[in-house]
Amino acid sequence: MFLAVSAESSYVSRKVFKKLEELAPLLGVFGFVFVSTAVISVLRGEYAVMEIGKTLMAMFFLTFGGFKVYNMEGFRGAFKSYDLLAARSDFYATVYPFLEIGLGLLFIFIVFSGSSVNLEVAAYISTIFLMGVGGVGVLNEILHGNEVPCACLGDVFNVPLTKVTLVENFGMMLMAVLMLSYTL
């Protein structure tokens, strides 16, 4: 009995460590985004949830967009395998990283300039659209049990498409929905 429990425990441990090893690059990038957001917020003396959220979105889009442009061809191939719009439009797959970088720059502008409500609303709606479409594609692949590479870090790292990717997409979308509702 003890040996059976021990073997089962060892199997589960190996499986968990293998999954963590696969996701390490993604988790490391998330760590960078969260730490840089915290540092910027502290340096600005800004501790309001909305302001921290805007900074987080800026860092998220700039960082993840930057990884995607590193090798556009590799990114497009992976992205087209699960994103609903990218699968139908090479143009969308090509411009997507630049849309993320543009959103990141827009959020930086909003954070540091105290910009107009109109710019914030545009940023939130764009975020909801991009993350929503991407999230639906990710959900579809996960529900069908397809094992495809995640394009969230371009093809710089070989990261699988997982529930973490789903949380990333829908989490950012939900954050934008909440921030939009607060703004209006």
C-alpha atoms as a printed R data frame, in Angstrom:
    type eleno elety resid chain resno       x      y       z
1   ATOM     1    CA   MET     A     1   0.000  0.000   0.000
2   ATOM     2    CA   PHE     A     2   2.738  2.457   0.994
3   ATOM     3    CA   LEU     A     3   4.699  1.698  -2.180
4   ATOM     4    CA   ALA     A     4   1.630  2.323  -4.319
5   ATOM     5    CA   VAL     A     5   0.988  5.694  -2.674
6   ATOM     6    CA   SER     A     6   4.673  6.577  -2.937
7   ATOM     7    CA   ALA     A     7   4.786  5.665  -6.635
8   ATOM     8    CA   GLU     A     8   1.605  7.661  -7.304
9   ATOM     9    CA   SER     A     9   3.035 10.649  -5.421
10  ATOM    10    CA   SER     A    10   6.288 10.426  -7.364
11  ATOM    11    CA   TYR     A    11   4.391 10.296 -10.672
12  ATOM    12    CA   VAL     A    12   2.317 13.368  -9.763
13  ATOM    13    CA   SER     A    13   5.440 15.248  -8.648
14  ATOM    14    CA   ARG     A    14   7.231 14.484 -11.916
15  ATOM    15    CA   LYS     A    15   4.195 15.591 -13.903
16  ATOM    16    CA   VAL     A    16   3.896 18.872 -11.956
17  ATOM    17    CA   PHE     A    17   7.607 19.638 -12.306
18  ATOM    18    CA   LYS     A    18   7.488 18.860 -16.040
19  ATOM    19    CA   LYS     A    19   4.558 21.279 -16.493
20  ATOM    20    CA   LEU     A    20   6.344 23.973 -14.456
21  ATOM    21    CA   GLU     A    21   9.465 23.466 -16.540
22  ATOM    22    CA   GLU     A    22   7.443 23.895 -19.762
23  ATOM    23    CA   LEU     A    23   5.797 27.054 -18.441
24  ATOM    24    CA   ALA     A    24   8.919 28.550 -16.803
25  ATOM    25    CA   PRO     A    25   9.586 31.092 -19.599
26  ATOM    26    CA   LEU     A    26   5.985 32.304 -19.528
27  ATOM    27    CA   LEU     A    27   5.936 32.498 -15.739
28  ATOM    28    CA   GLY     A    28   9.266 34.349 -15.810
29  ATOM    29    CA   VAL     A    29   7.895 36.928 -18.239
30  ATOM    30    CA   PHE     A    30   4.790 37.339 -16.066
31  ATOM    31    CA   GLY     A    31   7.134 37.887 -13.116
32  ATOM    32    CA   PHE     A    32   8.978 40.581 -15.055
33  ATOM    33    CA   VAL     A    33   5.701 42.303 -15.964
34  ATOM    34    CA   PHE     A    34   4.476 42.262 -12.355
35  ATOM    35    CA   VAL     A    35   7.792 43.429 -10.864
36  ATOM    36    CA   SER     A    36   8.221 46.226 -13.425
37  ATOM    37    CA   THR     A    37   4.622 47.312 -12.799
38  ATOM    38    CA   ALA     A    38   5.296 47.419  -9.049
39  ATOM    39    CA   VAL     A    39   8.520 49.393  -9.498
40  ATOM    40    CA   ILE     A    40   6.886 51.958 -11.800
41  ATOM    41    CA   SER     A    41   3.927 52.328  -9.446
42  ATOM    42    CA   VAL     A    42   6.173 52.830  -6.418
43  ATOM    43    CA   LEU     A    43   8.404 55.326  -8.254
44  ATOM    44    CA   ARG     A    44   5.308 57.265  -9.320
45  ATOM    45    CA   GLY     A    45   3.881 57.049  -5.789
46  ATOM    46    CA   GLU     A    46   0.699 55.705  -7.358
47  ATOM    47    CA   TYR     A    47  -1.134 52.990  -5.454
48  ATOM    48    CA   ALA     A    48  -4.671 53.327  -6.877
49  ATOM    49    CA   VAL     A    49  -5.895 50.069  -8.392
50  ATOM    50    CA   MET     A    50  -6.939 51.705 -11.677
51  ATOM    51    CA   GLU     A    51  -3.529 53.321 -12.160
52  ATOM    52    CA   ILE     A    52  -1.684 50.109 -11.333
53  ATOM    53    CA   GLY     A    53  -3.965 48.295 -13.788
54  ATOM    54    CA   LYS     A    54  -3.079 50.725 -16.572
55  ATOM    55    CA   THR     A    55   0.624 50.298 -15.840
56  ATOM    56    CA   LEU     A    56   0.235 46.514 -15.798
57  ATOM    57    CA   MET     A    57  -1.494 46.597 -19.181
58  ATOM    58    CA   ALA     A    58   1.242 48.820 -20.598
59  ATOM    59    CA   MET     A    59   4.001 46.497 -19.408
60  ATOM    60    CA   PHE     A    60   2.084 43.391 -20.507
61  ATOM    61    CA   PHE     A    61   1.479 44.571 -24.059
62  ATOM    62    CA   LEU     A    62   4.945 46.046 -24.544
63  ATOM    63    CA   THR     A    63   6.692 42.940 -23.212
64  ATOM    64    CA   PHE     A    64   4.599 40.301 -24.952
65  ATOM    65    CA   GLY     A    65   4.428 42.316 -28.193
66  ATOM    66    CA   GLY     A    66   8.213 42.661 -28.140
67  ATOM    67    CA   PHE     A    67   8.693 38.892 -27.941
68  ATOM    68    CA   LYS     A    68   6.318 38.415 -30.855
69  ATOM    69    CA   VAL     A    69   8.226 40.695 -33.254
70  ATOM    70    CA   TYR     A    70  11.525 38.907 -32.618
71  ATOM    71    CA   ASN     A    71  10.724 36.308 -35.289
72  ATOM    72    CA   MET     A    72   7.589 37.315 -37.153
73  ATOM    73    CA   GLU     A    73   7.466 34.232 -39.364
74  ATOM    74    CA   GLY     A    74   7.630 31.852 -36.399
75  ATOM    75    CA   PHE     A    75   5.069 33.903 -34.492
76  ATOM    76    CA   ARG     A    76   2.618 33.985 -37.405
77  ATOM    77    CA   GLY     A    77   2.793 30.238 -37.894
78  ATOM    78    CA   ALA     A    78   2.069 29.476 -34.253
79  ATOM    79    CA   PHE     A    79  -0.564 32.210 -33.918
80  ATOM    80    CA   LYS     A    80  -2.479 31.111 -37.014
81  ATOM    81    CA   SER     A    81  -2.817 27.616 -35.541
82  ATOM    82    CA   TYR     A    82  -5.295 28.796 -32.896
83  ATOM    83    CA   ASP     A    83  -6.331 32.439 -33.245
84  ATOM    84    CA   LEU     A    84  -9.694 32.783 -35.010
85  ATOM    85    CA   LEU     A    85  -8.842 35.922 -37.003
86  ATOM    86    CA   ALA     A    86  -5.195 35.072 -37.669
87  ATOM    87    CA   ALA     A    87  -6.243 31.719 -39.141
88  ATOM    88    CA   ARG     A    88  -8.284 33.622 -41.731
89  ATOM    89    CA   SER     A    89  -6.091 36.673 -42.268
90  ATOM    90    CA   ASP     A    90  -2.334 36.718 -42.735
91  ATOM    91    CA   PHE     A    91  -2.511 40.518 -42.452
92  ATOM    92    CA   TYR     A    92  -4.037 40.294 -38.954
93  ATOM    93    CA   ALA     A    93  -1.439 37.719 -37.913
94  ATOM    94    CA   THR     A    94   1.302 40.044 -39.186
95  ATOM    95    CA   VAL     A    95   0.076 43.247 -37.537
96  ATOM    96    CA   TYR     A    96  -1.033 41.669 -34.249
97  ATOM    97    CA   PRO     A    97   2.305 42.159 -32.413
98  ATOM    98    CA   PHE     A    98   2.321 45.802 -33.491
99  ATOM    99    CA   LEU     A    99  -1.248 46.203 -32.237
100 ATOM   100    CA   GLU     A   100  -0.057 44.926 -28.847
101 ATOM   101    CA   ILE     A   101   2.949 47.243 -28.840
102 ATOM   102    CA   GLY     A   102   0.717 50.142 -29.896
103 ATOM   103    CA   LEU     A   103  -1.675 49.355 -27.045
104 ATOM   104    CA   GLY     A   104   1.254 49.205 -24.644
105 ATOM   105    CA   LEU     A   105   2.459 52.612 -25.788
106 ATOM   106    CA   LEU     A   106  -1.088 53.981 -25.533
107 ATOM   107    CA   PHE     A   107  -1.343 52.742 -21.949
108 ATOM   108    CA   ILE     A   108   2.065 54.286 -21.141
109 ATOM   109    CA   PHE     A   109   0.805 57.576 -22.570
110 ATOM   110    CA   ILE     A   110  -2.381 57.298 -20.500
111 ATOM   111    CA   VAL     A   111  -0.416 56.508 -17.328
112 ATOM   112    CA   PHE     A   112   2.057 59.358 -17.655
113 ATOM   113    CA   SER     A   113  -0.130 62.042 -19.205
114 ATOM   114    CA   GLY     A   114  -3.430 61.639 -17.402
115 ATOM   115    CA   SER     A   115  -5.033 61.523 -20.836
116 ATOM   116    CA   SER     A   116  -8.645 61.896 -21.811
117 ATOM   117    CA   VAL     A   117 -11.405 59.439 -21.079
118 ATOM   118    CA   ASN     A   118 -11.828 58.900 -24.835
119 ATOM   119    CA   LEU     A   119  -8.313 57.460 -25.155
120 ATOM   120    CA   GLU     A   120  -8.875 55.212 -22.163
121 ATOM   121    CA   VAL     A   121 -12.168 53.947 -23.568
122 ATOM   122    CA   ALA     A   122 -10.479 53.213 -26.923
123 ATOM   123    CA   ALA     A   123  -7.652 51.364 -25.147
124 ATOM   124    CA   TYR     A   124 -10.054 49.271 -23.071
125 ATOM   125    CA   ILE     A   125 -12.292 48.378 -26.025
126 ATOM   126    CA   SER     A   126  -9.225 47.428 -28.106
127 ATOM   127    CA   THR     A   127  -7.959 45.264 -25.258
128 ATOM   128    CA   ILE     A   128 -11.341 43.561 -24.878
129 ATOM   129    CA   PHE     A   129 -11.412 42.819 -28.605
130 ATOM   130    CA   LEU     A   130  -7.831 41.515 -28.920
131 ATOM   131    CA   MET     A   131  -7.883 39.441 -25.752
132 ATOM   132    CA   GLY     A   132 -11.434 38.200 -26.341
133 ATOM   133    CA   VAL     A   133 -10.784 36.928 -29.855
134 ATOM   134    CA   GLY     A   134  -7.524 35.347 -28.742
135 ATOM   135    CA   GLY     A   135  -9.152 33.824 -25.666
136 ATOM   136    CA   VAL     A   136 -11.936 32.189 -27.683
137 ATOM   137    CA   GLY     A   137  -9.345 30.611 -29.982
138 ATOM   138    CA   VAL     A   138  -7.330 29.337 -27.008
139 ATOM   139    CA   LEU     A   139 -10.471 27.973 -25.339
140 ATOM   140    CA   ASN     A   140 -11.421 26.171 -28.551
141 ATOM   141    CA   GLU     A   141  -8.026 24.439 -28.777
142 ATOM   142    CA   ILE     A   142  -8.068 23.448 -25.100
143 ATOM   143    CA   LEU     A   143 -11.640 22.072 -25.288
144 ATOM   144    CA   HIS     A   144 -10.704 19.997 -28.336
145 ATOM   145    CA   GLY     A   145  -7.573 18.702 -26.591
146 ATOM   146    CA   ASN     A   146  -5.269 20.014 -29.303
147 ATOM   147    CA   GLU     A   147  -1.647 20.440 -28.324
148 ATOM   148    CA   VAL     A   148  -0.350 23.476 -30.155
149 ATOM   149    CA   PRO     A   149   2.460 25.893 -29.311
150 ATOM   150    CA   CYS     A   150   1.497 29.139 -27.631
151 ATOM   151    CA   ALA     A   151   2.473 32.214 -29.630
152 ATOM   152    CA   CYS     A   152   2.273 34.484 -26.567
153 ATOM   153    CA   LEU     A   153   6.081 34.712 -26.464
154 ATOM   154    CA   GLY     A   154   6.476 34.504 -30.214
155 ATOM   155    CA   ASP     A   155   8.659 31.538 -30.998
156 ATOM   156    CA   VAL     A   156  11.473 32.697 -28.723
157 ATOM   157    CA   PHE     A   157  10.443 30.042 -26.201
158 ATOM   158    CA   ASN     A   158   8.638 26.779 -26.867
159 ATOM   159    CA   VAL     A   159   5.658 27.195 -24.550
160 ATOM   160    CA   PRO     A   160   2.555 25.012 -24.914
161 ATOM   161    CA   LEU     A   161  -0.936 26.451 -25.186
162 ATOM   162    CA   THR     A   162  -2.466 25.801 -21.750
163 ATOM   163    CA   LYS     A   163  -5.027 27.065 -19.288
164 ATOM   164    CA   VAL     A   164  -2.414 29.637 -18.250
165 ATOM   165    CA   THR     A   165  -2.754 31.173 -21.721
166 ATOM   166    CA   LEU     A   166  -6.519 31.118 -21.305
167 ATOM   167    CA   VAL     A   167  -6.284 32.918 -17.960
168 ATOM   168    CA   GLU     A   168  -3.863 35.424 -19.525
169 ATOM   169    CA   ASN     A   169  -6.290 36.293 -22.333
170 ATOM   170    CA   PHE     A   170  -9.540 36.307 -20.402
171 ATOM   171    CA   GLY     A   171  -7.881 37.898 -17.347
172 ATOM   172    CA   MET     A   172  -6.692 40.865 -19.395
173 ATOM   173    CA   MET     A   173 -10.076 41.075 -21.092
174 ATOM   174    CA   LEU     A   174 -11.906 41.040 -17.747
175 ATOM   175    CA   MET     A   175  -9.553 43.662 -16.358
176 ATOM   176    CA   ALA     A   176 -10.303 45.897 -19.366
177 ATOM   177    CA   VAL     A   177 -14.066 45.343 -18.938
178 ATOM   178    CA   LEU     A   178 -13.870 46.342 -15.264
179 ATOM   179    CA   MET     A   179 -11.718 49.376 -16.011
180 ATOM   180    CA   LEU     A   180 -14.059 50.413 -18.837
181 ATOM   181    CA   SER     A   181 -17.102 50.124 -16.566
182 ATOM   182    CA   TYR     A   182 -15.344 52.214 -13.938
183 ATOM   183    CA   THR     A   183 -14.396 54.840 -16.538
184 ATOM   184    CA   LEU     A   184 -17.860 55.257 -18.055
